[in-house]
Amino acid sequence: MSTSLPERHHERLLIIDFGSQVTQLIARRLRELSVYCEIHPFNTVDDAFLAEFAPKAVIFSGGPDSVTREGSPRPPSSVYDLGVPILGICYGQQAMMEDLGGKVHGGKNTGGGGTAEFGRAKVTPSDARIGLLEGWFLDGPEQVWMSHGDHVAKLAPGFEVYGTSPNAPYAITADLSRNFYAVQFHPEVHHTPNGATLYENFVKLAGFAGDWTMGAYREEAVARIREQVGDAKVICALSGGVDSSVAAVLLHEAIGEQLTCVFVDHGLMRKDEAQEVVGMFREHYNLPLIHADEGELFLGELDGVSDPETKRKIIGKLFIDVFQKHADEIEGVEFLAQGTLYPDVIESVSFSGGPSVTIKSHHNVGGLPEKMGLKLVEPLRELFKDEVRALGRELGLPASFIGRHPFPGPGLAIRCPGEITPAKLDILREADAVYIDQIRKHGLYDEIWQAFVAILPVRTVGVMGDGRTYDYACALRAVTSVDGMTADYYPFTHEFLGETATRIINEVPGINRVTYDITSKPPGTIEWE
């Protein structure tokens, strides 16, 4: 994974990743403080990298390994000689102690006999107070989230204790002379309610000016796009979602008529969605746009297909074929634009170098650059989802687009388990429109990460008026999430659910039963397929 483009002028913080499942949350907390940071696996950080990256501060993430194991992950020794503040978190604390002359004992599973600590804990302060803990312990002990088997048994020279928990006598430690700090818990998770304050204090101690803003990013991104693209033409796959919409508007600001967007309408969009997308870009942005209306092609190929992975693969292949067909009609194209985000970049680099499990294949334009001989331009690859929305507001996109819930590339195909038919899609569109209308009327849309209806591959007996019905059942889905990696179901009131079910059954012919999906992720996924 490459670092930022060389012309960046922001102060930078480096997060060295030791494999924690929540490392991205550290970066999100820092970006929220207007501090630019990047995550890099420990095995990609060496002396040359540190010299080029020139961090103003460094954070060591947590990780699943044990520092007592020979060959366990460690940062380069030169990081301690940079003269910049360092914060070690959980495994990062233990690595600091071992590297700098302290001692870590393994947990019971490694023969160390120590007491593990997982879950909520209370940290009590020492008598001395330090800048890192400003705003902490105002009302007594602080709740934190622990997740460790090993424990620090002896502090490295120069470190003192500033906080303890029942099973972590060195829960907060620091060497003030070197601006080194280390905590055994995870400040980045919401189970440590005051954790954001600790990060805010750390970046203040490091002297960050907070120069990471979307206004500045917009100016830099426009300049970098122009430098990268020159006079060449660019095509962009436009889905109508937040990421591709923001990327398209940013690119258009940078290169104007050199950009052409291709909107592949696969016939699996929500009610009136295709018209809304095309209308916004043609009328409000006067952006060159090809509307590839290929619904009949996609639905024809999906006829009789029930397996969700087969659906995804058919849609992905057809998308590439249709996109390429229309792209070939444009002369002088040298670049393909994608709405790649920073989490995609991070996840494309395996921490351990090993394979990851494929839960479900993703629908994108993967493979197109090589197939078409194009170079990639990815103007959002340094941003998290919330930052993309902030950039969209900066660019003046309508609030209705900026705040839209995520919509999957395969569209309604994966909200229609079993066979897909035009009739079922029409029923699904109408039910989904009623559901979203209900959510908006009750002022809940912005509280929910994603909401939709799935039409189930079962029909049920019902009674409407004095007659028997035999129609489809549907499931309502609504989740709260930060980034889609984990999710909880939204706690609608029974009144809301009853009112919504009544509207759907009354207003949507073909549905006579409504259920609400209360599965979290994990074990479920957000989408049904």
Summary of the structure (lengths in Angstrom):
residues: 529
radius of gyration: 26.0
end to end distance: 30.5
largest distance: 83.5
contacts: 1728
relative contact order: 0.09
helix: 36%
strand: 24%
